[in-house]
Amino acid sequence: MEVICQNCGCVVSGTYCEKCGQRHELKRIDKNYAFQELLNVIGFEKGFIFTCKELLVKPGATIQEYINKNRQKVTKPVTFLILTSVIYTLVSQYFKTENPYSDFNQKVYGDSSLKSIMNWIQDNYGYANLLMILPITLWTTLFFRKYKYNFYETFVVISFVMAIGMLIFSLEPVLNKFSANTFVINETIIIIIAFLYMSWAIGQFYQKGIKNFIKGFFAYCFGFVTFQIVTVIIGVTYDLIMKN
């Protein structure tokens, strides 16, 4: 009697379908299945933890392999970025401290929409990071255009790199919780570490060398500044429209 794959309808001769890879006898979803899926997500051999380890040790080679050879070993770039952004948000909420820039924003922007936008970005940097990836990807594509990687491939690079950056930034709320008096020092140290990592990782992907590390640094900085400029334009435009 022929066994038909319930996913694609092809005849299955072994344990798995040769066309789509689905097991012909699906295991029942129970606590063991749920536990195994959790291990697959955070696994050391594959999954979230493995991806973190590889990107911390050899980011350039890891991303090169994902783009050109094997896309099964590490977590998908967008999924990985979203997971790390959620982790940052959860850590920030758990170790929540008062936003030291709220008074500064009030003095600079008054009661304008821009003040609310800036406060939201600082309070929800994990989500803002998902928006910031576009201008950073654009600048990186321009800075490294001679390597012939298109915008979408560069988007993969920046997704992986910024995801690790989010994990680094997750350390700041913890430091601030236990040492609030050194907020400026904590923030400065974390920003330096994050920017150095992202510059190094971007440069290593294209070609090891101080020149590419510097280009990676400026690509990230230009993208960050572009995001800030767009934010200001949106805030000012919204206020002008509302006044009219």
C-alpha positions in Angstrom: 0.0 0.0 0.0 1.4 3.3 -1.1 2.0 5.9 1.6 1.1 9.4 0.5 2.6 12.6 2.0 -0.1 14.6 3.7 1.8 17.8 2.9 2.6 17.6 -0.8 0.7 14.5 -2.0 3.8 12.6 -3.2 4.5 8.9 -2.6 6.7 8.4 0.4 9.1 5.4 0.3 10.9 6.1 3.6 10.5 7.9 6.9 10.5 11.3 5.3 9.1 12.6 2.0 11.8 13.0 -0.6 10.2 16.1 -2.0 9.2 18.2 1.0 11.0 16.5 3.8 8.0 16.0 6.1 7.8 12.9 8.2 5.0 10.6 6.9 3.9 9.8 10.4 3.6 13.0 12.4 4.3 12.7 16.2 1.5 13.8 18.5 1.8 17.3 19.9 2.4 16.8 23.6 4.8 18.0 26.3 7.7 16.0 24.8 7.1 17.5 21.4 6.8 21.0 22.8 10.1 20.5 24.8 11.9 19.2 21.7 10.7 22.2 19.7 12.0 24.5 22.4 15.4 22.8 22.3 15.5 23.2 18.5 14.9 27.0 18.9 17.5 27.6 21.6 19.8 24.7 20.7 23.5 24.7 21.0 24.1 22.7 17.8 21.6 24.7 15.8 19.2 27.5 16.8 19.4 30.7 18.7 22.3 30.0 21.1 24.4 28.4 18.3 23.7 31.5 16.1 24.8 33.8 18.9 28.0 31.9 19.5 28.9 31.8 15.8 28.2 35.5 15.2 30.3 36.5 18.2 33.3 34.3 17.3 33.3 34.5 13.4 30.5 36.8 12.1 31.9 37.3 8.7 32.4 33.6 7.9 29.0 32.7 9.5 27.0 35.2 7.4 29.0 34.3 4.3 28.1 30.7 4.8 24.4 31.5 5.3 24.3 33.6 2.1 26.3 31.4 -0.2 26.3 27.8 1.2 24.0 26.7 4.0 20.9 28.4 5.3 19.9 25.7 7.8 22.6 25.9 10.5 21.7 29.2 12.0 18.4 31.0 12.9 16.9 33.0 10.0 18.2 36.6 10.1 14.9 38.4 10.5 13.6 35.9 13.0 16.9 36.3 14.9 16.7 40.1 14.9 13.1 40.0 16.1 14.0 37.6 18.9 16.9 39.7 20.1 14.8 42.8 19.9 12.1 41.1 22.1 14.8 40.0 24.5 16.1 43.6 24.8 12.5 44.9 25.3 11.8 42.3 28.0 15.1 43.0 29.8 14.5 46.8 29.6 11.0 46.4 31.1 12.1 44.1 33.8 15.1 46.3 34.9 13.2 49.5 34.0 14.8 52.7 35.2 13.7 56.3 34.7 14.5 57.7 31.3 17.2 60.4 32.0 16.5 62.1 28.6 12.8 62.8 29.2 13.6 66.2 30.8 16.1 67.0 28.1 13.6 66.2 25.4 11.1 68.4 27.1 13.5 71.3 27.1 14.6 70.8 23.5 11.3 69.8 21.8 8.8 71.3 24.2 5.3 69.8 23.8 5.8 69.0 20.1 5.2 65.6 18.5 8.9 65.2 18.2 9.3 65.0 22.0 6.8 62.1 22.1 8.6 60.3 19.2 12.0 60.7 20.8 10.7 59.5 24.2 9.1 56.5 22.4 12.3 55.6 20.6 14.4 55.8 23.9 11.8 53.8 25.8 11.3 51.2 23.0 14.7 50.9 21.4 14.1 47.3 20.6 11.2 48.1 18.3 12.9 51.2 16.9 15.9 49.0 16.0 13.7 47.1 13.5 13.0 50.4 11.7 16.6 51.6 11.8 17.8 48.6 9.9 16.6 50.0 6.5 18.8 53.2 6.4 21.8 51.3 7.8 21.3 48.6 5.1 21.2 51.3 2.5 24.4 53.0 3.6 26.2 49.7 3.9 25.2 48.8 0.4 26.6 52.1 -0.8 29.8 51.9 1.2 30.6 48.3 0.0 29.0 48.5 -3.5 32.2 47.2 -5.1 31.6 43.7 -3.6 28.4 43.4 -5.7 26.1 42.3 -2.9 22.5 43.5 -3.5 20.3 45.4 -1.0 18.6 42.2 0.2 21.8 40.3 0.8 23.1 43.3 2.7 19.9 43.4 4.7 20.7 39.8 5.8 24.2 41.0 7.0 22.8 43.9 8.9 20.0 41.9 10.5 22.5 39.4 11.9 24.9 42.1 13.1 22.3 44.4 14.6 20.7 41.4 16.4 23.9 40.8 18.3 24.1 44.6 18.9 20.7 44.3 20.6 22.0 41.6 22.9 24.9 43.9 23.8 22.5 46.8 24.4 20.5 44.5 26.7 23.3 44.7 29.2 22.8 48.5 29.8 19.4 48.2 31.6 21.0 45.6 33.9 24.0 47.9 34.7 21.7 50.9 35.2 19.5 49.0 37.6 22.4 48.1 39.9 24.4 51.2 39.3 22.0 54.1 38.4 24.5 56.8 39.5 26.9 55.8 36.7 24.2 55.8 34.0 26.3 57.9 31.6 29.4 55.7 32.1 27.3 52.5 31.6 25.7 53.9 28.4 29.0 55.0 27.0 30.7 51.7 27.6 27.8 49.7 26.1 27.6 52.0 23.0 31.4 51.7 22.4 31.3 47.9 22.7 28.2 47.6 20.4 29.6 50.0 17.8 33.0 48.3 17.8 31.4 44.9 17.4 29.1 46.0 14.6 31.9 47.7 12.7 34.1 44.7 13.1 31.4 42.3 12.0 30.4 44.3 9.0 34.0 44.8 7.9 34.9 41.1 8.5 32.0 40.0 6.3 33.3 41.9 3.3 37.0 41.5 3.8 39.2 41.6 6.9 41.2 44.8 7.2 41.1 48.1 9.1 39.8 50.0 6.0 36.6 47.9 5.9 36.2 48.0 9.7 36.2 51.8 9.4 33.8 51.7 6.5 31.5 49.5 8.5 31.6 51.9 11.4 30.7 54.9 9.2 28.0 52.9 7.4 26.3 52.2 10.7 26.7 55.8 12.0 25.3 57.3 8.8 22.4 54.9 8.9 21.7 55.9 12.5 21.9 59.6 11.7 19.6 59.1 8.7 17.0 57.5 10.9 17.2 60.4 13.3 16.8 62.9 10.5 13.8 61.1 9.1 12.3 61.0 12.6 12.7 64.8 12.9 11.1 65.4 9.5 8.1 63.2 10.4 7.6 64.9 13.7 7.9 68.4 12.2 5.7 67.6 9.3 3.0 66.1 11.6 3.0 69.2 13.7 2.7 71.5 10.7 -0.2 69.5 9.3 -2.0 69.5 12.7 -1.6 73.3 13.1 -3.2 73.9 9.7 
